[in-house]
Amino acid sequence: MAEQCPLCKDSRIYPGSLVPNNTDGDPNHPAGFGVCFIPRHVNTQRLKYGVHLVNAAKACLSCGHIWTYVEPEKLRDFVRTYGNETAKQHYAELGFEPRRSTSLQNVPEDIRKKVLEIDSLALSLRTAEVTRRYRELAVCDWDTAVNVTRAWVNMTMSEKLAAFGWYGKQKPVAVWTDMQHHPLSDRELDG
């Protein structure tokens, strides 16, 4: 059973973290310091603020459950604007906008399950498990698994499908299997 919101019982849950945030200069939060919610897999390097909490957190003394909330539209805008490919794909899977470029409807079931399993692990920030599981599912060596999964969260759905050998009707797309083409490679350091 999917996790549900304790308030509205909807299962469209998006993982993230609560972080302290300096709000100096933010006209919506003039106090100077606050807390914001950062959804997983968003580019926070360019961000000045985040999605601020609407009110202070509350906690149940009986069970320890803690809750607060953010404005839903601000959260959706934040993911649409700053989310990487995996965040935007997850956002579409939750039904907030049409699926992005590649539909999974025509993809063989075994390939679809593999991609969704790796996506699920990536959304949970379980990097080591993503690499290990990709290696098992793709039946490849460790170097290939590390190179592919290092770029996984920024790969389009077409690239993810190609990483498991499915190209559909389109021309094959590049997959991060060769270090010289990897975005983090450095010719002088890598040899």
GINOR-V831006 format. One record per backbone hydrogen bond with DSSP energy under -1.0 kcal/mol. NH is the residue of the N-H (numbers start at 1). CO is the residue of the C=O. If there is no record, write none. Layout:
BEGIN
NH,CO + NH,CO
END
This chain:
BEGIN
5,10 + 9,5 + 13,11 + 17,38 + 19,36 + 21,34 + 26,23 + 29,26 + 34,21 + 36,19 + 37,51 + 38,17 + 40,15 + 43,82 + 44,42 + 51,37 + 53,35 + 54,69 + 58,67 + 60,65 + 64,60 + 67,58 + 75,71 + 76,72 + 77,73 + 78,74 + 79,75 + 80,76 + 81,77 + 82,78 + 83,79 + 84,41 + 86,153 + 88,84 + 89,85 + 90,86 + 91,87 + 92,88 + 93,89 + 94,90 + 95,92 + 96,91 + 112,108 + 113,109 + 114,110 + 115,111 + 116,112 + 117,113 + 118,114 + 119,115 + 120,116 + 121,117 + 122,118 + 123,119 + 124,120 + 125,122 + 126,121 + 130,126 + 131,127 + 132,128 + 133,129 + 134,130 + 135,131 + 136,132 + 137,133 + 138,134 + 139,135 + 140,135 + 145,141 + 146,142 + 147,143 + 148,144 + 149,145 + 150,146 + 154,151 + 155,152 + 160,156 + 161,157 + 162,158 + 163,159 + 164,161 + 165,162 + 166,161 + 170,167 + 177,175 + 181,178 + 182,179 + 185,182 + 190,186
END
